[in-house]
Amino acid sequence: MKPWHSLDLSNFLETSNIIKLELQRNNIDDNMLKPLVDGLRMNNSLCYLDLSHNKIEDNGARRLSKWLMNTKTIIWLNLWDNLIHTEGCRILFNTIKRHMSLE
């Protein structure tokens, strides 16, 4: 995925009723994740999000965590095989612990 694609995707997510989004193996890094999360904040339908096999690091995990604290629809999130280290895992773990709708 190219950086400008994340902006297009963000705009799409703001108005979409999409339920499942699979973005594995798209080389998404923390910078590309920012506009994506901005679009996710406006989306009220997404239940399943797969961001596995990307390049998301601790800052991206922090950004996803902030989004997770405010979303009520997400029930499944895959972040396997990213570059998230101890700090990012701790932040996500604490958020997921409080977000009872995740499976």
N, C-alpha and C positions, 0 to 999 in steps of 0.2 A: 504494500500500500504506500502510496506517495503522500507526503504531508498535506497537500491540498485535498486529497480524498477524505481525510478526516474532517475537514471543514464541510465538505459536501454531505458526509454521513451525519454530522452534527445537525445540519439543517433538516435533513430527512427525518431524523429521530424526533425532532421537536414537534412535528406534525403527524407522525406515523402512529398507527395502531399495531405495530409489529409486536409479536409475542416472543419470538426466538431470534437471536442474533448470533451468528457463528463467525468470529473473526480470527480464528486460529491461523498461525503461520503467516501473519501479515507484516511482520517486522515493526509492530506498534511499539514505540518507546514512550517515555514519559511526556515528551513534547507533543507527540501525536495524540496521546491520551487526553490531554486537556480539552480540546474542542469536542472530542467524543463524549467526555463526561458532561460537558456543558449541554450537549444535546440530550443526554440521558436524564439530566435534571428536569427537563421539560416533558419527558415522555412518561405517560401514566399507564402503559400497557405491557412493557417488557417484563417477561418472567424468567427467561433463560438467556444467559450471556456467557459465551465461550471466548475467552481471551488467551487461551493456552498457546504455548510455543511462540511467544512474542519476546519483546525486550523491555518489559515493564520492570522498573526498579522500585526502590523504596518510596521515592516521591510520587510515583504513579500509584503505589499501594495506598499512600496517604490520601491522594485525591479520590481514589475509588472508595475508601473508607468513609470519607465525608459524604459522598453520594449515597452510599449504603445506609447511613444513619437517617437519611431523609426520604428514602424510597419505600414504598409499601407493596410494590408488585413483584419484586425480584424474589425468586425462590431457589434459583440454581445459578451458581457462578463458578466458572472453571478458570483458574489462574495457573495451572500446572505448567512447568517448564518455562518460567520467566526468570528474571534476574533479581527477584525480591529476596532480600537478606533478612537477618534477624529482626531489625527494627521495623521493617515493613510488615513482616509476619506478625509481630507483636501487635501492631496497630490494627491489622486486619482481624486478628484473632479476637481482640477485645471488642471490636465492632460487631463481628459475627455473633459473638456470645450474647450480645444485647439484641441482635436482629433475629427474632424468633421465627420469621417466615422462611429463612434459608434452610434447605434440606441438607 
